[in-house]
């Protein structure tokens, strides 16, 4: 017999929050709320609406396994289609009635006496839950550059995830900071509009050709009428992506082949040898996130683009000055500087048992058990937590795996009258020691500076293994790994279970 008063709060309406909510309904659990800081759903695919925004995982894999979309327009979905897909899932599974919009989580505190979480929003309003599932993900806190004079600049300044669609870039001199995943998508879109584009590159990324293309109406029709065809296509993409891990962890020759393809990709579009030299990375393929694009190099080969590698010294009210002393007049600054990922947890105001702050628990780097549960924080489940990131496959697969794990735990809590679950310290430590050992000798630890790595040099971001292994290890929860607090139930109630 389930506890009818047992309730759950989920944060965020991106893929993580929506997946958890759908699966809760599928196991017959409806007493939950989803809190959302914005006034519509979508998570990172709502926030990142910059020109050219698209996924770098193929559409048929970057979607829920239980909710295929036969109508994708392209192999790699553009942002509007992904956002529409999330909204479709919310509507189909009647999640609207569970969502509280404009409710931004500011703090959460665990009450040890009654094993509940009290959460507070920006208006100091409070909600209480038996279980808190953090689904707002790591890609929602923009990383802004701390450069002298940027606050005094009189022109437009915005981050790619907060794109100013009201600002007209036509005929403007624009400074773009960063050459990561976002920048390589929006730079080709704005290059034809601007007068001059000064692209501030600190580190050249590895960029491989993007095997993109339109789905034909015939293909869409086949996907709709014969779902098995789309499933087989999804499986093919999955296993092809999974094979890339062999290069990242085991076989150096695969990476060398990728580097050769990357260099040829540069030389195909960039004829200026001086510019070629700027664009060839000085680190091994895979140490940082590998990017894919067909239009980035053609765009930066244009005469109105200047790839600047001298580093920014400071900004003035109307210019950018680089370390070589050169001053360039600019009208706007666009920050393609990514997000706080490895250090995102320092921004969480979460208080667990005995007043333990999450930022203190993670002082030496964030660690969790399967990126999901954390010692000292009972009844809290984190989606896409430490060491669940991927450099080779779809994060949706990891989300579904974590969701399976959480659903199994919730069902066992209900059936066995468990009041709270908290992963044991020694279990968590042993797991993370295993993770760090596996990372030794991998491409991610080969010496480059990336958002995978914390300041102390540890990788608390990437899952160092096949995603299939993660799926198998999170199919069910082993309650022996947890400190359990049981509810007090009358004998006759227990007998009804």
N, C-alpha and C positions, 0 to 999 in steps of 0.2 A: 504494500500500500504506500503510495507516494505521499509525501508531505505537501498538502495543497498550498501551504503558505510559502513554500520554497520558491524563491524567484531569482532571476538572473538579469544582469545588466550587461549589455554589449556596447563598446564604444566604437563609433565609426560605421559608415555605410559604404565602404569600399568593398573589394572582393572578399576580404576576411570577414567583416561583420555580416555581410549578406550571406556568405556560405554558412557561417555558424547558425544564423537565424533560420535559414531554410532547413538545415539538418535537425535543429531543435523541433521544428514543426513535424518533420518526418518521423521522429521518435515519439510524437504525441505530447511534446512539452510546449505549452503556449504561454506560460506565465513569465514573459521576458519583455524587456524594453531595450530599444537601441537608441542611444543618445548620439546626436549629430550636431557638430558645431555650426554647420552651414544651414542654408534653407532648402537644400536639395541633396540628393544622394550622389554617390560616385567616387568619393575619396580622391586619390591622386589623379584619377581620370576626369574628375570635375575641376580640380585646381589647375592642372596643367593643360591649358587651352592655347598654348603658344602656336604660332604658324608652323605647320609641318609635324605637329605632335603625332606620334604613332608608336605602336609596340614593336619591339625587336624580337618577339617570339611569334611564330606564325599563328594566325587567327584560330585555326582548328584545334590548336593546343592551348592557346591563351583564352580559355573559356572553361566553364565547369563541365566535368565529364558527364554529369547527369542532366545537363541542359545545353545540348549542342545547338549552334545557330547555323542553319543551312544557307543563310542569306548574306554572309560576309561578302563585301565587294572586292576585297583584295587578299592576297596571301598574308600580308602584314596589315592589320587593321589600323585605320586612322583613329585618332582620339574621339571624334564625335560618334563613331560606330560602337566603340567600346563603352562609352558612357551610355549610349542608347541600350546596349545589351544589359548593363547593370540595372538600368531603370526597368527594362522588360522583366528581369528576374524578380525585382521588388514587387512589381504589379502582379505577375503570374502567381507568386506564392503568398500574396496578400500580406506583405510586410509593412505596408503603410500604417496600419493600425497599431503597430508596435513602435514606430519611430517618433521620437521627440526631437523636433528640429530646433535650431538656434540654442542648443544646450551644450555648451563647451565645458568639458571636464577640466577643472582647475586643480582639484586635490581629491585624494581618496585615502581613507583611513580605516584600518581594520579594527573591529571591536572584538577583543578576545573573549569577552564574557558571553556574548551571544553568537559569536562566529559569523559576523556580517561585515560587509563593507559599506561605509557611508561615503558617498561622493558628493562633491560640491561644485557648482558651476560659477560662471562669471557674474551672476546676480546673487550669489551666496545662497541659492536654492539648493536643497538637499534631497537625495534619494538614497534608499538603503536596499542592499541586495545580499543574498546568501552567497552568490558567486558573481565575480566580476571578470569579464572576458575583454581583454584589451585588444581591440581590432583596428586601431588607427594607424598601425604600420610605421615603418621607419622613414618613409619618404614624404614627410609632411612638415618638417621644420627646415625652412630654407637656410642654407649656409651663405651668409653675406660677407663680402670681403671687408676687412678692417684696414682700409688704405687711407693715408693722410689726405685730408681735403675733400673726401667724397661727400661728407655732410654739408659742405659749403658750395658744392656744385649747383649751379642755378638751373640747369636743364632737367630733362626727365631722367629719373633713375628707377629701374624696376628689375625684379628677379623674374626669370623665365616662368616660374610657377605662379607669379602674380602679374601676368602680362597685361600691359596697359593698352587695351584695344582701342581706346579713344585717341591715343597719340598717333599722329600721322608721320610715318617715317620717310615719306617721299621727299627726296632732295636734301635729306639731313646727313650730317656727319655723325656717325654712330660708333661708339666704342663698345665692343663686346668682350666681356671678361670670361675666359674659360673656353675650352674646346672638348667638353665632355658629351655625354649622351644627348642632352637637350640642345646644346649649341650646334652640333652637327646636323640637327634637324631644322632648326629655325634659321640658321645662317643662309642656306640656299634659298629660303623663302623671302628673306628681306634684302638679299644682295641686289636684285634688280631694281628695288625701290630707292635705296639710299644713294647719296652722292658719293660718300666715301665710307668704307667699313674698316675700322681698325680692329683686327682680331688679336686680342692679347692671349698669347699661348705660353703657358708655363711648361707644360709637358705635352709632346705630341702623342696622340692616341693611336693605337692600332685600329685601322678601319679596313674591313673586308667588304667585298661586293655583297649587295643585298639581293638575294634570290627572290625578288618580289614579282608581282604580276596580278592582273585582274582575274577574278573568277568570272567565267562566262555564265550567261543565263542557263545554259545547258548543265553546267557543273552544279550550279545552285539547285536546279530542278532535281538532279540525280541525288544530291545530298538530302533533299527534302523527302523524296519518294523512296529512296533506298538508304536509310540511316547507316546501315552497315558499311557502305562505301566511305562515308565521312569518318566513321569510327576507325576504319582501317587506315585512312589517311592520317588521322590523329595519332594512331599507334606508330605509324612509320616515322612521323616527325619526332615523336617522343624518343624512340630508340636511336634515331640518328643523332639527336641532340645529346642523349645520354652517352653516346660513344665518344663525344668530345672530351669527356672526363679522362679518358685514357691518356690524352696528351697533357692535360693539366697535372696529372698525378703520376703517370707511369712511363709514358713513351715520348721522349724528347723529339724524336724525328717527326712526329705529327705537328708539333709546334713549329719546327723549322719549315715545314711545308706551308703552314699558315702564314709565317713571316714572309716567305717568298711570294705568296699570293698577295699579301698586303703591300709589299714593295712594288710589285708589278701594277697593282691598282693605282698607286701614286703616279708611277711613270706613264701610265696610260693617259692621264689627264694633265699632269704637271710637266711642262717641257723645260721650264726654268730650273737649271741644276741647283742654283742657290736656294730656291724655294723647296725643291725636292729634299735637300739636306735638312731643312728646318722641319719637314714633315715626317721624316723617318724616325721612329721611336728609338730610344737608346736603351730600352729594357726589353725583356722577353715577352713575347705574346702571351697574354693571359694573366700577367702579374697585376695589371689593372683591367678594368672591364673592357672586353673586346666589343668594338662598335661595328655597325654595318650601315653602309650608305652608298648610293649610286650617284648622288648629286652634290655631295659636299666638296669633293676635289674640283669638279668643273666650276663650282661657284667661286671657290677661293683662287682659282686661276684667272679670274676676271680682273681687268685693270683697275677697278675701283676698290679692290680688296688688298689690304696690307697686313700680312701675317707678322706680328711684332713679338719678338722673343727676348727683348732686352729687359723686360720686367717693368712694372709700374712703380715710379718713385712717389708720385703724388698727383692729386687732382687740384685744379684751381677752379674758379667759378665758371670757366668756359673752356677748359682744356684738360688734356691728360699729358703728364710729363713722365717720360720713361727714364730708366737708370742711365742711359747714355746722354741725358740732358736734352733730348729732342722734345719739343712741344708740339702737340697737335690740337687744333681747335675742334671741339666736338659739341653737338647739340643734345646728345642722349647717351646714357650708359645702360647697357643691358647686362645683367649678371647671370651668366650661365654657369653658376658656381655650385650647383648641386645642393645636397641636403646634409644635415647632421645625421649620420648613420651609425658609425661605430660609437659615437658619443651622445647619441640621441637620448639616452636614458637619464642623463644629468638634468634634462628638462622636465622629467616626470616628478610631480609632487605626490609621492606615494609613501604612505607610512604603514608598515606591517606590524608584526608582533614586537612587543617590548619597545615600541617607539622607533623601530629600525626604519630609516629612510632608504628608499631604493637607490638613490644616488650614492649613499654611503656603502650599501651592500655591493654596489658596482664600482667602488672607488678604484679597485685594481683591475678594472675591466669587467664588462657585463658577462655574467655566466648564468645559465639556466639548465634545466633538465629537458633535453629535446627541444630547447628553445621555447618551452611552454610553461613549465612550473618552476618556482624559485623558492629556495629555502628561506624561511622567515616571512613568507607572504602566502598564508593559507588561502585556499579557495580563490586564488587569482590565477588566471590562465592568460598567457601572452601569445598572440598570433605573430608569426614572423619575428620571434625573439632572437636572442644571440645564437649564432652559428646555424641559422636556417637559410641564409642567403645562398644564391647560386650564381655560378659564372657560366653555366652551360645549358640550363633547362628552364622550364616554366615554373614560376613561383605559385601558380594556381595549383599545381600538383602538391606542393608543400603545404599550402593552405588546406587542401582537402585532407591531407594526411593528419595534420594537427587537429582538424575538426573531428575526424574519426576518433582520435585519442580522447578529446574532450567529451564527446558524446558518450563514449564508453564509461568514462569516469562519472559523469552526471547520472547515468542510468544506475551504476553501482551505488552511488551515494544515496539515491532514492530507494533502491531495493533493500539496501543493507542498513538504512537509517543512519548514514554517516553524516555527521554535522560539519566536519571540516577535514580537508586533506592538505598535507604539507609535505613536500618532498624532503627526504632525509638529507642532512648535510653531507654525510659520507657518500651517499648515492650520487648526489649532484657533483661532488668533487671528483669522484672516480670517473664519471662520465666525461667531465671536462678535461681531465688528464688524458683520457683516451683521444678526445678531439684534438688537443694540442699536439699529441704524439703523431697522429695521422697527418697533421699539417706540415711536419718537418720534411723538408726536401721537395715540397710541392711548389708549383710555379708561383703561388700566392705569397710564398715566403722567400722569393728570390731577390729581394732587395729594393724594389721600387716603393715609392710612397703612394699609398692609395687609400680610398675610404674604407677598404676592407680592414685596415690596420689601425690600431689605437696608437697613441703617442709612445707607449712603452714597447711597441713593436709586436704586440700579440694580435692574432687574427681572431676576433670574436664575432665575425660576420658570416664567414662562409661555412657551409656544410661540406666537409672533406670526404665525400664519398658519393656513391650512386644514390639518386633519389629513390630508387626502388628499395634500397636498404633502409632508408628513412621510413618509407611507407610500411615495410614489414615490421619494423621495430616499434611503430606507433599504432599498430592495428588494435591492440588492447592495452589497457593500463594494468600494471602489476601493483596492486595495493600494498604489497610487501615493501615497496620502495618508498612508502609514505607513512608519515605520522598521522594516525586516524583518531578523530574524536567522534564517538558515537552519540546519537540522540538518546534521551531517556524516553522509552516507549513502554506502554503497558503490555503485559504478557499477552493479553487477548489480541492486541493490535499486531504484535509480532507474529502471532500464529496465522494471521490473515495473509502474510507476505508469501 
